[in-house]
């Protein structure tokens, strides 16, 4: 196993990113910084194990990961651990996650594994609706329908074999659609019961019993509408009950965002543009490409 790491970067906090890279280099043989900005990343490590892939603009998470995987394969890497610019695993946590991954791949057709989550210091249990009915008998992991990209360890060749990450989903559902494609192609997706990633989702959240809703910046409302409709109606790999769940909760989430969040007019505009681009079959960054520096 020869493992590298991909970190996606979009206007990052350089000090925090430097700290994360230093930690990840304790277990990854190389770190690829996938830079989605017009300007070059001002992070100057005198370390040959770090390579910046400057994309020249915001090409999205999916396209950046695909570029990283093609580059890594050329340099004989077999596996990769993925992070966004704000996340990392400590070495001990990585070693445990990696051990679970290696053990699982010896027993089943496993494409990737990810951590459980602690969001704003709160441990998030794995929702029952994400559990995979086609179970595998491992004590330390759950077989699930989807995991997030941060801390995901994947086999690069297997990922490429299913077409990599779906580039028409540049932000939201980048991770989930990849996992659903993997399941559709006969792979297992695993989630560790023992390794936790400290993660922040959105700007704030609100809980209703066991359901937690995370609130994001206004531009994310565009993807909320457009790409929820896409996974429900156009993405063949989306599991049936997930289609039903996301479709059922779309309107309540839209209303809740308007009630609980500021900049309501801007959010309404994002809803309109998201629905319009779904009808017009615009993918990628669509009508908000300029806003997100994708031009």
C-alpha angles and dihedrals in degrees: 000000000000111000133194132172133234120206119185114215129198115164091325130190096256096207093052092044091051091053092049093049091051090053094046092050088065089076109012118079090215138008121214113200106207101204115201100183137097091235124067114257110257095217111123113189116168090216125114089209090073121076126179116213104198110202094184094227141019104294094166133250097281096052091044092053091048091053090048093051093051090051093046093051089055088056092049098252113154101188139024139197115215129214140167117231094267100050141071141153123235115242095255092052091048092050091053093046092047092049090053090048094051093047092049094049090056090057105035145013095275119170100178148354132205141187130261113249139249107191115194088342094308120117109234115213117221106262114240091231090064095054116108115236089211092075131188122209106245120136098211102043141051123222103231142175096235146003133184122260097242107098092003112149111202139174106246099210092048090049092051090047091064093046098269120248118348106251095200085071101060098166121358116050093010088125100036096049090050089054093046090051088052093052090046088056095051101264129130124235115205136198123199119236092200107042119074129195117207102228141173119211119192126324099294140343143214129207130218105188105297094349119091122191118202119207122216141186115290096259090062088065087070091060091040090064104031100042097039086058089046095053090045099047111017111028108087095196096059109115112246099241091048089055089053094045096049093044092049094049099041098088095042089051092050091051092045091052090054093048098044104032137067128236091052096170091053091050091050089052090052090051090052094047091046093052092043093052091047090056091045091046093237113163136181110038093335115175095000098052092114092049091055096043092249095135 
